[in-house]
């Protein structure tokens, strides 16, 4: 993701996600399950080299790169679909 780009808050009904930061910098936000669209995130933390983030199904989250980053935010991404029965 280039500097200044973002992925708006969203959820996945049945997907676990794993992000590993390889380079660049950004910020990741996570909200409580079922949080109102106007609620503040329950957690906001920096994305930097070697940080690994996991997000579970139905967990609202967003991410953005920093405007002043030295380069793009580069991550390894793994999405695991786990349909409910």
ZIWO-V898387 format. One record per residue. RES is the residue in one small letter. SS is DSSP state (helix for helix, strand for strand, loop for the rest). OMEGA is omega in degrees with one decimal (999 if undefined). Layout:
RES_SS_OMEGA / RES_SS_OMEGA
This chain:
x_loop_179.3 / x_loop_177.2 / x_loop_178.0 / x_loop_-180.0 / x_loop_178.8 / x_strand_171.2 / x_strand_-176.5 / x_strand_178.2 / x_strand_178.9 / x_strand_176.7 / x_loop_172.8 / x_loop_-175.5 / x_loop_-174.3 / x_loop_-177.6 / x_strand_168.1 / x_strand_179.1 / x_strand_177.0 / x_strand_178.5 / x_strand_173.6 / x_strand_-178.4 / x_strand_178.6 / x_strand_177.4 / x_strand_-179.0 / x_loop_-179.5 / x_loop_-179.3 / x_strand_-177.2 / x_strand_-179.5 / x_strand_179.3 / x_strand_177.6 / x_strand_178.4 / x_loop_173.5 / x_loop_174.7 / x_loop_178.5 / x_loop_-178.3 / x_loop_176.5 / x_loop_-178.7 / x_loop_179.8 / x_loop_-178.5 / x_loop_173.8 / x_loop_177.3 / x_loop_175.1 / x_loop_-178.9 / x_strand_174.4 / x_strand_-178.8 / x_strand_-177.5 / x_strand_170.8 / x_strand_178.6 / x_loop_-175.1 / x_loop_176.4 / x_loop_174.3 / x_loop_176.7 / x_strand_-178.8 / x_strand_172.8 / x_strand_179.3 / x_strand_-179.9 / x_loop_177.6 / x_loop_176.4 / x_loop_179.6 / x_loop_-179.0 / x_loop_-178.8 / x_strand_175.9 / x_strand_174.9 / x_strand_176.5 / x_strand_173.1 / x_strand_179.9 / x_loop_179.8 / x_loop_-174.5 / x_loop_179.0 / x_loop_179.0 / x_loop_-178.9 / x_loop_-179.0 / x_loop_172.1 / x_loop_-177.3 / x_strand_-177.2 / x_strand_164.5 / x_strand_-177.6 / x_strand_173.3 / x_strand_175.7 / x_strand_-178.2 / x_strand_179.2 / x_strand_-179.5 / x_loop_-175.8 / x_loop_176.3 / x_loop_177.8 / x_loop_999
